[in-house]
């Protein structure tokens, strides 16, 4: 069993700059709802669609619902098996969505999906999101090699999965491009130097956002 204490926080910018941008952004935290689901751990998703359309919010919510439903559907599977199937179902859903003529999201979808089970993480991403690991004073872009095609076929939207082990004191940041437009590299370094609570407070102050903790 892991001795890690997990604390997750959602931070969404509510600055005027964000409102003026042609984008829809949302974050999601899912935890096991019963004993059986505890085998699969927690699921975290950060999503953004640029080139805003009437379908943007609907697509993000449909994508998230598809991943969550498939991920927790068979609790006897391992986390990696469930994660692979969740992403496969999502790719199929996105392909169907595109075949219906909804193609404005292609090339404009920025999503990070991460599973945490004890001290093991599995994650995938598409678009221009980044998955950062903060360990001590080091900030590592652990997802930089996951995306090889900026405009993949819908069936290959999520085509790669990475995994790793986290340690006590580690912090993981799932961030959309807006995060890096709104906060400087120096502000990020200063924020991550403290504990998790202090880091969130500094990010919230810099971004002018709101937080939801879990």
C-alpha positions as CSV (number, residue, x, y, z in Angstrom):
1,X,0.0,0.0,0.0
2,X,1.1,3.6,-0.7
3,X,1.9,6.0,2.1
4,X,1.1,9.0,-0.1
5,X,-1.4,11.6,1.0
6,X,-3.3,12.7,-2.1
7,X,-4.6,16.3,-2.4
8,X,-6.0,17.5,-5.7
9,X,-7.1,21.0,-6.6
10,X,-8.9,22.4,-9.7
11,X,-7.8,25.9,-10.7
12,X,-9.7,27.7,-13.5
13,X,-8.7,31.1,-14.6
14,X,-11.6,33.6,-14.6
15,X,-9.5,36.5,-15.8
16,X,-10.8,38.9,-18.4
17,X,-8.2,37.6,-20.8
18,X,-9.6,34.1,-20.4
19,X,-13.2,35.3,-21.1
20,X,-12.0,37.2,-24.2
21,X,-10.3,34.1,-25.6
22,X,-12.2,31.9,-28.0
23,X,-12.0,28.8,-25.9
24,X,-13.9,26.6,-23.4
25,X,-12.0,25.1,-20.4
26,X,-13.0,22.7,-17.6
27,X,-11.4,20.4,-15.1
28,X,-12.7,17.1,-13.5
29,X,-11.7,15.0,-10.5
30,X,-13.2,11.5,-10.1
31,X,-12.6,9.3,-7.1
32,X,-13.8,5.7,-6.4
33,X,-17.5,5.7,-5.4
34,X,-17.4,2.2,-3.8
35,X,-15.0,-0.5,-2.6
36,X,-14.8,-2.2,-6.0
37,X,-13.7,1.0,-7.7
38,X,-10.9,1.5,-5.3
39,X,-8.9,-1.0,-7.3
40,X,-8.8,1.6,-10.1
41,X,-7.8,4.7,-8.1
42,X,-8.5,8.3,-9.1
43,X,-9.1,9.9,-12.5
44,X,-8.2,13.5,-13.4
45,X,-9.0,15.3,-16.6
46,X,-8.2,18.8,-17.8
47,X,-9.7,19.9,-21.1
48,X,-9.8,22.9,-23.4
49,X,-11.2,23.5,-26.8
50,X,-10.1,26.5,-28.8
51,X,-12.0,27.7,-31.9
52,X,-15.1,27.9,-29.8
53,X,-18.4,26.6,-31.2
54,X,-21.9,25.6,-30.0
55,X,-20.6,22.1,-29.5
56,X,-17.5,22.8,-27.4
57,X,-18.9,22.4,-23.9
58,X,-21.0,19.4,-25.1
59,X,-18.0,17.7,-26.6
60,X,-15.8,18.2,-23.5
61,X,-18.5,16.8,-21.2
62,X,-19.2,13.9,-23.6
63,X,-15.5,13.0,-23.8
64,X,-15.1,13.1,-20.0
65,X,-18.3,11.0,-19.5
66,X,-17.0,8.4,-22.0
67,X,-13.6,8.0,-20.4
68,X,-15.1,7.9,-16.9
69,X,-17.8,5.4,-17.7
70,X,-15.5,3.0,-19.5
71,X,-12.7,3.4,-16.9
72,X,-14.8,2.4,-13.9
73,X,-17.0,-0.1,-15.8
74,X,-15.1,-3.3,-15.0
75,X,-13.5,-3.0,-11.6
76,X,-11.7,-6.4,-12.0
77,X,-9.4,-5.0,-14.7
78,X,-6.1,-3.4,-13.8
79,X,-5.8,0.4,-14.0
80,X,-3.7,0.3,-17.2
81,X,-6.2,-2.0,-18.9
82,X,-9.1,0.2,-17.9
83,X,-7.2,3.3,-19.0
84,X,-6.4,1.9,-22.4
85,X,-10.1,0.9,-22.9
86,X,-11.3,4.3,-21.7
87,X,-9.1,6.1,-24.2
88,X,-10.0,3.6,-27.0
89,X,-13.7,4.3,-26.4
90,X,-13.1,8.0,-26.4
91,X,-11.2,7.8,-29.7
92,X,-14.2,5.9,-31.2
93,X,-16.6,8.5,-29.9
94,X,-14.5,11.4,-31.4
95,X,-14.4,9.6,-34.7
96,X,-18.2,9.2,-34.7
97,X,-18.6,12.8,-33.7
98,X,-16.4,13.9,-36.7
99,X,-18.3,11.7,-39.1
100,X,-21.5,13.5,-38.2
101,X,-19.9,16.7,-39.5
102,X,-18.6,18.1,-36.2
103,X,-14.9,18.7,-37.2
104,X,-14.2,22.2,-35.8
105,X,-12.5,20.7,-32.8
106,X,-9.9,18.8,-34.7
107,X,-6.5,20.5,-34.1
108,X,-8.1,22.6,-31.3
109,X,-8.5,20.0,-28.6
110,X,-6.2,20.2,-25.6
111,X,-6.7,17.4,-23.1
112,X,-4.7,15.8,-20.3
113,X,-6.0,12.6,-18.7
114,X,-4.3,11.1,-15.7
115,X,-4.9,8.0,-13.4
116,X,-3.4,7.7,-10.0
117,X,-3.5,4.4,-8.2
118,X,-1.4,4.4,-5.0
119,X,2.0,5.7,-6.1
120,X,1.6,4.8,-9.8
121,X,0.4,7.3,-12.5
122,X,-0.7,6.6,-16.0
123,X,-1.4,9.5,-18.3
124,X,-2.2,10.5,-21.9
125,X,-2.7,13.8,-23.6
126,X,-3.5,15.5,-26.9
127,X,-3.0,18.9,-28.3
128,X,-1.0,21.5,-26.4
129,X,-1.6,20.5,-22.8
130,X,1.4,19.7,-20.6
131,X,1.8,17.2,-17.7
132,X,4.4,18.5,-15.3
133,X,6.1,16.7,-12.4
134,X,7.5,18.9,-9.7
135,X,10.1,17.0,-7.6
136,X,12.1,19.1,-5.3
137,X,13.3,22.1,-7.2
138,X,12.9,20.4,-10.6
139,X,10.0,20.9,-13.0
140,X,9.9,18.1,-15.5
141,X,7.6,18.0,-18.6
142,X,6.9,14.2,-18.4
143,X,4.4,14.3,-21.3
144,X,6.6,16.0,-23.8
145,X,7.2,12.9,-25.9
146,X,3.6,11.7,-25.9
147,X,2.2,13.8,-28.8
148,X,3.8,13.2,-32.2
149,X,1.0,14.6,-34.5
150,X,-0.6,18.0,-33.8
151,X,-3.7,17.1,-35.9
152,X,-4.2,13.3,-35.4
153,X,-7.0,11.3,-37.0
154,X,-9.9,11.3,-34.5
155,X,-9.3,7.5,-33.9
156,X,-5.8,8.3,-32.8
157,X,-6.5,11.4,-30.7
158,X,-5.2,9.5,-27.6
159,X,-2.5,7.2,-29.1
160,X,0.2,7.0,-26.4
161,X,0.2,6.3,-22.7
162,X,3.1,7.0,-20.2
163,X,3.4,5.7,-16.7
164,X,5.7,6.3,-13.7
165,X,6.1,6.2,-9.9
166,X,5.6,9.3,-7.7
167,X,7.2,10.0,-4.4
168,X,6.2,11.7,-1.2
169,X,6.3,15.4,-1.8
170,X,5.9,15.2,-5.6
171,X,3.4,17.5,-7.3
172,X,1.8,16.9,-10.7
173,X,0.3,19.8,-12.8
174,X,-2.0,19.2,-15.7
175,X,-2.1,22.5,-17.6
176,X,-3.6,23.9,-20.7
177,X,-1.8,26.5,-22.9
178,X,-3.7,29.3,-21.0
179,X,-1.8,28.4,-17.9
180,X,1.5,29.3,-19.5
181,X,0.1,32.4,-21.2
182,X,-1.1,33.7,-17.8
183,X,1.8,33.0,-15.6
184,X,5.5,33.5,-16.1
185,X,8.2,30.8,-15.8
186,X,9.6,32.7,-12.8
187,X,6.2,32.7,-11.1
188,X,5.9,29.0,-11.6
189,X,9.3,28.4,-10.1
190,X,8.5,30.5,-7.1
191,X,5.1,28.8,-6.6
192,X,6.3,25.2,-6.7
193,X,9.1,25.9,-4.2
194,X,6.6,25.8,-1.4
195,X,4.2,23.0,-0.2
196,X,1.1,22.1,-2.2
197,X,-1.2,24.5,-0.4
198,X,1.1,27.4,-0.9
199,X,1.7,26.5,-4.5
200,X,-2.1,26.6,-5.2
201,X,-2.5,29.9,-3.5
202,X,0.3,31.5,-5.6
203,X,-1.1,30.1,-8.8
204,X,-4.6,31.3,-7.9
205,X,-3.3,34.8,-7.1
206,X,-1.3,34.9,-10.4
207,X,-4.1,33.6,-12.5
208,X,-7.0,35.4,-10.9
209,X,-8.8,32.1,-10.8
210,X,-11.1,30.0,-8.6
211,X,-10.2,26.7,-7.0
212,X,-12.1,23.6,-6.0
213,X,-10.2,21.2,-3.7
214,X,-10.7,17.5,-3.3
